[in-house]
């Protein structure tokens, strides 16, 4: 962001006032920021987004250590996605194996999503308290063990029990992965790196679809895909053992080690929740929409091609792979553009375009047509998602960048957990005539109508919400170390000075520090 020294109206306070200001700012190219001087005084100014830079030069800004942390975070998120989609893309096989309906199989997806928020809270707080490394190691290895336990479930009731437990540990991956991957990225590169990181989810889907294609369509071939998933998760956990803790976390902890007691951690957590509860609610609502968006548009898409479009397992798998290649490309490109175009504008445009593409997404016949339209549909669905990792990190209280994004993301997942079950239940109770004249489940129209409603919901929620593009993560110590400053205990996180806000000095020493806070700084509720 480039400062213009052009004064702006003060940041609005209150939900409605902030929503009105956010809506107006959506159509202003400059971004409203808060500037804090050495005296702790704040004023609002306009800042101009920096011009887009060559993505190669942005990637070159990352040091070898930065790349190490990013790639480990990406690998963890990819393995997490593979674990999840190993089930979602094999619903037809599992229904045949256990002699149940596809709606019954999707109950396992619901249970997994429902319980992920508990794991997000536990492992997110552990990551903010003790670092990103060992919580992730433990998390990934247990996920692999639970995948193996799933394989040996002899009844569907055992299968459901293991998948419920699996959801607890699956929820802990996202927050630690994105915190570790993005907190070490240079500010200018964060939009691009966010887009690439989010596509670990799509890449995991692609890998799972490739595995499904490779093992064939027999009823018990799903077990081989689960063995591969277990190997990936355990492998990432073991690899993480040999790499160091996040350097930024280590340095910040050293800077405040005298105050790093458990009592201060929980005290700061309580204060954060009291001050940021509105932001938390907003992020949960946004993530609810987004999780409905992805799960509705992809979890049953392979089933849609197998049943309504009557493709064989190989054709449906190939079309699914190309669909998610589009997701990888779209997420990377739109995440990169968001650094210049804005986080909210990028999400709104991508969501609306995906809504317009729905007829082209569900009406074609044949593998080629479905592959092409699926590619472009997921280009924009995951394009909007590509902005989310950095958008959530910037909206989070800086000391809680592991727990806050992970918890709000997984709470949204919990609320949207019945999405696949809803789609399957409605589709199996309504019928259409296929191209061959057979009466088949109405997956296409069900997914199309639901996705259209969700896309509009995302666009509206984002348009009236906050944005803190370019926020500086580096100026805050780990959780539990921000409330004791110079021997004094504070009761307000907003009052905790950052390293750049020096002691009160003479007027000649007054300097301005760009905080790059959003126009909606108080919505969701940081009270000063």
N, C-alpha and C positions, 0 to 999 in steps of 0.2 A: 504494500500500500504506500502511496506517495502523498505526504501531507500537502495541503494547499494553503493552510493558515486562513481558510475561509470559515468564519463562524457559522454554526448551525444552531437550530433550536435545541434547547436542552432535551435530553433523553426523557421520553414520556414515562410517567409512573402510573401503575394500575393496569389491569388486564385490558380493558376496553381502549383506554388511551394509547397504550402501547400497540395494540392490534391496529388501530387507525394509523398510527405513525408508521408501522411496519408495512402496511398496504401502500401508503404513499411512497415510502422509500424504495419499494420494489420497482417503481418506474423512474427512479432517479439513478443515473449511472454512478454518481459518486456515493460513497458510503459514509454514513454518520459514525464518527468514532468519539471516544472519550479520551481526553488528554489530561494526564496528571503531572503536575510540576513537583519540584523538590519539597514544596511546603505541604503536599498532599491535597492541593486544591485541584478541582476538576472542572473542565469546560468541554463543550461539544464542538467539534469541527467536522468539516467534510474532508474526506481523503479520496484520492483518485486511485483506482485499481492499476497496478503495474501492468505494463504491456506483456502479452504472452511471450514467453521465452522458448527457445528451442528445447524440446523435451530431452534431447541428448545432453545438452548442457545442464539441465536440471538434474538428470540422473548422475552426472559427473560430480555434482556438489556433495554427494554422499561419500563418506570415507569408507574404507574397508570394514571398519567396525560398524558403521551405520548400516551397510548392506547386510552384514552378518545378522544383526538384530531384525532387520526387515524380513530377510529370507526365512528366518526361523519362525517369525510371526505368521508369514504367508503359509509356510508348510503346516503349521498347527491349524490354521483356519481351513486349509485345503483338506487335511485329514478329518477335521470335524465335519465338513460338508460331505466327504465321501462316506463317513459313518452314517450320516442321516439319510443320504440318497440311496445307499445300499438297500434300504427298506422301501423308500417311496417309489423307485422305478421298478420294483419287483413285486408289486402288489398282486398282479395276476398270478404269478408263480406261487406266492405264499398262500393265496386263497385256494389254489388247487392242492397245495401240499397239506394244508390243515383242514381241507374240505369245509371252508367257510366262505362267506361273501366278501367282496372287496371292501364293502363298508365296514365289516368287522375288522379286516386287516388295518384299515385306516384308524381304528381305535388306538393302535400302537403308536401311530404318528401323533395323535392327540395327547396321549399320556406323556410321550417324550417332550413335546413342546410345553405341556402344562407344568412340568416339574423343572424345566431348565432355569426358571427364575431363582429357585432356591440355590442351585449351584452357582449362579451368577453372583448372588449376594455373598455367599461364603468365600468363593475363590477370588472374587473382586476385592473384597475387604482384605483378604490375605495378601493379595498382590500389592495393595496400597500400603499395607503395614510392613510386610517383610520382603517385598521385592517381587519381580516378575518371574524369576527363575524357578524356584522349587515348587511353588504352587502349580506352575504349568507342567513340570516334570511329573509330579504325582497325578495330576489330572489326566494327562495323555496316556500314561501307562494303565491306569484303572479303566479308561475308556476301551483300550485294546482288550483287556481281560474280560470286560462285559460283552464285547462283541463275540468273543469265543464262547462265553456262557450262553449267548443267544443261539448259537449254532447247535448246542446240545439241549435245547429246550424241546422236550418230547411232546408236550401238549401246548395248545395255544394259550392256556392260562399261565403256564410257566413263561412262555414267550412274552406275554404282556407284562408280567412282573419284572423280568429282566430289563425290558425296554423302558419301564418306568424308572428303574434305578439308573439306567443308562442316561436318561434325561437329566438327572441331578448333576452328573459329572460333565455332560455335554455343555451345560449352561455356563460352566466356568471358563471355557476356552476363549470366547469372543473378547471379553474385556481385557484380559491380560495380553492377548495376541495383538490387538490394535494399539494398546498403550505402548507395548514394547516396540512395535514396528514404527509408529508414527512419532513418538516423543523424541526420537533421535534424528528425525528428518529435518532438513533446513526449511524455514518458513515458506520460501518461494516454491519448494518442490512438494509441499504437502498435498495439494490438490491432485497432482499426478500420482503420487505414491498412494493416496487414499483410493483412487480409482483402481490402481493395480492390486492393492491389498484386498479390496472387496471382492475382486474376481477370483480370489482363492476359493470362494464359495462356488462360483461357476465352474472353476477348474476342477474342483472336487466332484461336481456333478458330471463333468465330461469324463473324468477318470472312472467314475462308477458306471457310467453308460458304456464306456469302452470295455470294462470288465464284464458287464452284463452281456454285451455283444460277443465277447470272446468265449464265455462259458456255455452259450447256447440257451435254448428255451425249455429244457426239461424241468420238471416240477421241483427237483431237489438241487438244481444248479445254483440256487440262491446262496447256498452255504459256502460255495467257493468265493463268491464276492465278499461275503462276510469275513472269511479268512484273510483276504487281501486287506480289507478295512482294518482288521485287528493288527496286522503287520505294520501298516502305515502309522497308526496311532502310537503303538509301542516304540516304533523306530524313531518318531519325532521326539518322544519323551526321552529316549536314551541319548539321542544327539544333543538335546538341550542340556543334558548333564555336563557336557564337555565345553560349553560356552559360558562366558562370564555373565554376571548380573548386568542389567542396564547401567551404563556409565552415568547417565543423567540421574538415575535414582541413587547411585552410590555417592555422587558428589553432593546432591541435595541433602542426603541423610547425614553426611559428614558435617555439612554446614550447620545442621541443627541437632547434632547428636545429643547435646545436653538436655534437650527437651523431648527426646523420643521415647517417652514412657507410655505403657499401655493405657493408663488412665487418661493421658492427654489425647491419645488417639481416639478413644471412645467419646471424650468430651468434644473434640473437634467434629467428629461424625454427627453427634447430636445437634451441634450448632449449625453444621452444614444443612442437615435435613430441615431444621427450623427456618433457615433463610432461603433455601432453594427448593422448597416443596412445590411451588408453582412451576418452576422449570422442570422438575421431575415429572409432574403430571403432564405437562406439555409434551415432553420427550416420550413418555409412555404412549400417549395418544398417537403421536407421529409414528412411533415404531409399531403400534398396532396396525395402523393403515399399511405400513410398508411390509409387515410380515404377512398380512392377508394378501397383499399385492403379489409377492413372490410365490407363496404357497398355492394360491388359487390359480396362478397362471402357469405353474410348472409341475406341481406334485402329481397331478392326474393327467398331464398332457400325454405321457407315454400310454397310459390306459386309454385315453381318447383316441389315439392313433391305432391301437390294437383292436378296439371295439367298434367305434363309429366309422373310422376310416378303413378298417379291415386290413391293416398292414400286418406283415408277419413280424416276429421278434427282431429279426435283423434289420428290417426296414425302419421299424419304429425306433430302434436304438441308434441307427445312423442319423435319422432326422433329429433325435434328441441331442446327439452330439453336436450337430451343426447349429442347432438352436442355441446351445450354451456357448458355442464359439462366438456367436453374435453377442451374447451376454458379456463375455470377456472383453471383446473389442469395444462395445458400447460403454461399459463401466470405466474402462481405462481412458477413453477419449473424453467422455463427459466429465469424469472426475478431474481430468487435466484442465478442461475448459472452465471449470467452476472457480479456479484460482483467479481468473480474469472476469468471467461472466457473472460470477456470484453464486454462492451455494444455493440460495433459494430460487433464483431465476432458472438455474440449471435443472433443479428438481421439478419445478412447475412445468417447464417446457417439455421435458422428457415424459412426464406423466400424461400430459395432454396429447402428445403425439402418439403414445402407446394406445390411448383410448381410440384415436381415429383409425388405428391399424387393426382393430379387433375384427371387423368383417373379413379382411384379407387373411387374418390369422386362422379363422375357424372354418371358412367356407371351401377352400381348395380341396381337390382330391389328388391323391397320388403322393409318393414319397418326395419327389423333387419340389413340387409346389409347396408342400407343407414344410420342407426344409428351408426354403427361401423365406417364406413369410414368418416362420418361427424364428429365423435368424434376426430379422428386422424387429420383430416384436420384442424379443429379449434384449436386443441392442438398446432399446429405450427403457424397458423395465429395469434391467440391471444398470443402465446408464444413470437412472435416478438413484439407484442403490450405490453407485460408485462414489457419490458425494457423501454418503452417510458416515463412514468411519471418521473422516476429519470434521464433518459438521457436528457430530455428537461429541467428539473430543473438544472442540472449541466451545460448545455450549456447556460442557461439564465444569464443575468447580475444579480448578487446576490441580489441587492436591488429591482429587478423587477420580483421576482419569482412567483408572482400571475398573473400579467398582461402579461408578455412575453410568458410563456407557453400557457396560455389561448388564447391569441390573435393569436399566430402562429398556434396553433391547430385548432382554429375555422376558420382562413383564409384558411387553408388547407381543412376544411370541406366545406367552401363556394365554393372553386374552384371545389371540387368533388361532389357538391350538385346534379348535374344531374345524378349521377351514377345509382340510382334505375330506374329513368325514361329512361335512355339509355338502360339498360338491358331489361326493359319491352317492350320498343318500338321495339328493334331489335328482341326480342323473339317472339312478337306477329305478326311480319311481316315475320318470317321464321317458317317453320314447319318440324316436324319429325313424324315418326310413332311410337306410343307407343307399349308396349308389348302386349296390347289387340287388336292392329291393328287400333286404332283410330289415326286420324290426329290431332296433338296437337302442342302447341306453343313450340319453341325450346329453352327453358330456360337453359337446361344443357350445350349444346355446347356454348351458348353465355357467360354464367358465366365462363365456363372452359377456353375459349380463353382469355377473359378479365383478369381473375385472373393470368394466366400464364404471360401475359405481365407486369402486375403490380408487381408480385413477383420479376421479373428480374429487374424492375426499382428500387424497394426498395433495392435490393442487391447492385446494382451499386452505387446508391446515398449514401448509408451508407458506403460502402467500401472507397469512396473518401472523406468522410466527417470527421468532428472533433469528439473528445471524451474527456471529462473532468472528468473521473471516480474518485470519491473520493473528489471532490471539496468541500471546506469548506464554508458552508453557514453562519456560525455563526459570521464571522469576518466583516460583513457589516451591517451598520445601515439601517433602512427603507429609502425608496426613499424620497429625499428632505433633507436628513441629512448627506450626504456624501461629499458635496462640500464646506462646511465651516469647516475648521480644524484650531484650535488654532488661531481663529480670522482672518484667511485668506480665501478668496473665491477662489476656484480652478475652472479651466475650463476643467479639464480632469478627468474622473472617474478613469482612471488607476493610476492617481497620488494621489488619496485619500488613505491615509495610513489606514491599518487595525489595530485593537487593538494589534495584535501580532508583528507588525513592529514598534518597539519602536523608540525613538529619537536617533539621531546620538550620539554614545558614543565612548569609547576607543576601541582599537583593541582587548583588553582582553574581552570586553563585546559583541563582535560581535557574533551573534547566527544565525543559519539558521532555517527558518520556512518553512515547506513543504506546498506549495500552491496547489500541485497536479493539475496543469493545463494540458490541453491536448496538444498533439503534434501539433494540428491545432489551437493553441490559436489565430492566426491572421486571420483565415478564419472563420471565416467569418468576419473579419474586425475590431477587436479592434486595433486601431492605437495608438502607443505609441509615 
